[in-house]
Amino acid sequence: MEHVTDVLVIGGGPAATWAALEAVRAGSRVALVDKGYVGTSGAAAPTGVGTWFPPKASRREAAERRAARSFGLADVGWTVRTLDESAAGLEQLAAWNYPFPHDETGALYTPNLRTADYMHFMRRRVRMSGVRVYDHHPALHLIVSDGVVCGASGIARHSARPWTIRAAAVIVATGGCVFGERVQGAAGLTGDGYLMAVEAGAVLSSMEFIGQYGIVPFKTASNKGLIYTWATFMREDGTTIESHGEDRQVLVARALADGPVFARFDDVPPELQRNLRAGQPNILLPFNRAGINPFEERFPVMLRCEGTTRGVGGIRITGETCATGVPGLFAAGDAASRERLTGAISGGGGPNSAWSIASGRWAGRSAASFAAHLGKRHETRSGAAVGTARLQPAAVDVVKAEVLPVDRNFFRTGRTLERSLAQLNAAWSTLRSPDGLSGMDALRTREAAAMTATARWSYTAALHRNESRGIHRRLDVPAIDPAFARTISVSGLDVVRVHDDAPVAEAIAS
């Protein structure tokens, strides 16, 4: 399959669909390709999250409160603009008659997005707008002509046939990377967008902040974390684990080092229990299957790595254009870095949801503007696919062994980071996949390369950040170092390069 369009969107989650809709509204022809089925793939689809939506009059105050616990990396002005743009998106959803619930006064409660039907709704809007949607068409390479990104190529999963789409501008909205971990909606989150962008010349920032882990019951994939606000944690003998002001994840991580940990939702009010059963059934599904009443009975818990989906890092973008610094290439959602919004802590559900709307809309408009500037010239450009990195699927096992364990990624030391990097670098060098693979074999080897590369970028940045800050926890340097009140960027493939960015205060001032 070969196709020519103005804007190509790679991805199928909230950021991708918002980007496609905004590009169409700006007058562009748009094609959207997704590794899965648009509307059901990605981290957002199987969850139900609220969007961070403070009233307009109090947005700056809310941004300042958030920045106060961001460990010095967030930008209040940037956060306010993100909230404003996200609010505009929610208002647009209401105008499209998305079925928001009503509050006690009868007004629409727009912060509530039941993401399963939200994504189904967005799929319908995208198709109604005239976007050409290609489900199960993972992208493998970006196409570049004279340093300008001008399309992408990949395969159709069902037929294993190659496809090529030439475009004036490309938006990478492929989500993050969970390094092969088993969490909801993560099967396709292998860091593909990072790999393609770096191969085209892009830079990544804040990749060291991947130490966010979700609490899950009985080794399941159910990483819905908010409900644990009302949980009591205990050891196997029934003694309560005291928090001493620590985050829940830190509390559980420390306790798991000594033995099994159990939880019980004994502080959930009866009314909230009813609301959870009605509005968030996926939270309780694992307990129903196990025949456990989690509000009265205890159950075992563990931690699962959430990587960059609830971490911070991604493709470095320049301002609200969501431009990557590579002409013709834009990034949005979890594929883009968002430390100016979240700081050194997780964006969780609400901030990340707001970010996906805002960044998607920004990227869609910017890509459409870039395409309009080129006019019809892009239709005659010839380019070549960039990026040859392919690893044997065995590399995924190395990545899992070095990134998922709590004692290597959640709690870090310089020595463990160096050991893990040595293993990852060896896999990158020795587990090369042969050229000439096609179809699903080509996809699997590219996914293995993307996961391994993402792990190398993350641990290289983590080793360089010689301090503890937010979800970057260095046991050997537990204090915050004011000299690291800056972002750290990385680039390169065979040789990973580290770039110290300007201090955040200087960047905000400029």
Residue, then its C-alpha position, 0 to 999 in steps of 0.5 A: m500500500e502506498h498513500v500520500t497525505d498532508v499529515l500522518v499521525i502514528g498512534g491510536g490513543p487520546a493524543a493521536t486522535w486529538a492530533a488527527l482531529e485538529a489537523v483536519r480542522a486546520g484544513s489538512r488531509v490526514a491519515l492515522v496508523d496504529k499498531g492496534y485498533v484505534g479506540t481500544s489500544g494503548a494505556a488509556a483505553p482500558t482505564g477510567v480516569g479523571t482529567w485534571f480540570p481546575p476552574k479557570a479562575s484557580r488554574r494558576e493556583a493549582a499549577e503552583r501547588r503542583a509545581a511545589r511538589s515537582f522537585g523544581l522541574a515544572d513550569v507554572g506558565w506551561t502548566v496553565r497553558t496545558l490546562d487551558e488547552s485541555a479545558a478547550g478540548l473538554e468543551q469541544l467534547a461536550a459540544w460533540n455530545y459526549p455523554f458526560p455525567h452530571d454533578e449534584t447541581g445538574a451541570l455537566y461534570t466534564p473532568n470525568l472521562r470513562t476512557a473505554d467509551y471516550m476512546h470509542f467516541m474519539r474513533r467515531r469522531v476521527r472517522m466522521s471527520g474524514v481521517r483515513v484510519y489504518d488499524h493494525h498497521p504498525a510503523l517501523h521507520l520514518i522516511v526522511s528527505d534532505g533532513v526533513v521527515c516526509g512519511a513513514s513505512g511499516i507493515a499490515r499485521h493481518s496480511a504482513r504486507p508493507w505500506t508506505i505513507r508519504a506526508a508533509a508532516v508526521i506526528v509521533a503519538t505512539g505512547g510510552c514504553v513499559f519494558g515488557e511489563r504486564v499492566q493494563g493496555a501496555a501490550g503495544l507500548t514498546g518505545d517504537g516512537y522513541l526509536m524512530a524519532v532518535e533515528a531521524g535525529a530527535v533528542l529525548s529528555s527526562m528519561e531517567f524518571i521511569g521509576q514509577y511502579g503501580i500496585v497490583p493485586f495477585k500478580t494481575a495487570s490491574n494497576k489502578g492505583l487511586i483506590y489504594t488511598w483507602a487501603t491498609f497494608m500489612r505483613e503476612d502475620g497481620t501486623t500493619i505496615e506503618s507509612h511514616g509519611e512515605d508514598r504508598q509505592v515506597l511503603v510497599a517496595r520497602a516491605l516487599a524486601d522483607g516478605p509478602v505484603f497484603a492489602r485491604f480496602d477497609d477505609v473505603p466508605p460504603e457510598l464510594q464502594r457502590n460508585l466503584r462497582a458502578g463506574q469503575p468495574n475494572i478495578l474490582l474485576p480481579f477480586n470478583r474472579a478470585g472470589i474475594n471481597p477486598f473491602e473486608e478480606r486481605f489480598p496479596v499485592m506486588l509492584r509492576c513497573e509503569g515505565t514512561t507511561r506514568g513516568v516523565g520522559g520522552i521526545r524533547i519538544t520545543g514549546e507548544t508547537c510540539a516540534t521535535g527539532v527535526p523538521g516535519l516531525f512532531a510529538a504528543g502524549d506519552a511519546a513526548s517529554r512532559e517534565r515541564l508539566t509533571g516535574a520529577i513525579s508521575g503525571g498519574g491519570g489526571p495530569n497525563s490525561a490533560w496532557s494528551i488532550a493539550s499536546g495532541r491538539w497543539a501537535g495537530r495544528s502545528a503539523a497542519s501549519f507545516a504542511a500548509h507551508l509546503g503546499k503540494r511540494h511534498e507530494t513529489r519528494s522522494g525520501a528513504a526510510v531511516g533506521t536499521a536497528r533490529l535486535q533478536p527478540a531474546a533482547v526483551d528478556v535482558v530488558k525485563a531482567e534489568v529494568l523491571p525488578v524493584d531493586r534495580n529500577f525503583f531503588r537505584t545505585g550507581r553500581t547497579l545502574e552500571r551493571s545493568l547498562a553493561q548487560l543492555n549494551a552487550a545485548w545491543s551489540t551482540l543480539r543484532s537481528p539479520d537483515g531482510l526480515s519481513g512481516m511480523d518478524a520485522l515488527r518483533t525485531r524492531e520492538a526488541a530494539a526499541m525496548t532495549a534502546t529505551a532502557r539504555w537511554s533511561y539508565t544512562a540518564a539515571l547514572h548521570r543524575n547523581e542525586s535523588r529527585g522525585i521518582h529517581r531514587r539513588l540509594d547511594v546519593p539520597a539527597i537532592d543536589p541543587a546543581f541538578a535542577r535541570t533536565i537531562s537529555v540523551s540522544g544517539l543509538d550505538v553511542v548514547r550521548v548525554h546533554d545537560d540542558a539549561p537550569v529550569a529557572e533559566a529555561i523558564a525565564s527565556 
